Amino acid sequence: MFDRVALWENMKDKITELKSTYYEEKQQNDVKKGARMVELKAMLNEA
């Protein structure tokens, strides 16, 4: 029984870790995407 509880806690910890990694990477990608959109809009305005 103790092994199941320990495994469940490890799984919950890993889920939390993976979610955090996902949201951090998503935020970084959104920042890059926004910067690229500004660049592309500036290029369109120049043309």
Rosetta blueprint (number, residue, H / E / L):
1 M L
2 F H
3 D H
4 R H
5 V H
6 A H
7 L H
8 W H
9 E H
10 N H
11 M H
12 K H
13 D H
14 K H
15 I H
16 T H
17 E H
18 L H
19 K H
20 S H
21 T H
22 Y H
23 Y H
24 E H
25 E H
26 K H
27 Q H
28 Q H
29 N H
30 D H
31 V H
32 K H
33 K H
34 G H
35 A H
36 R H
37 M H
38 V H
39 E H
40 L H
41 K H
42 A H
43 M H
44 L H
45 N H
46 E H
47 A L
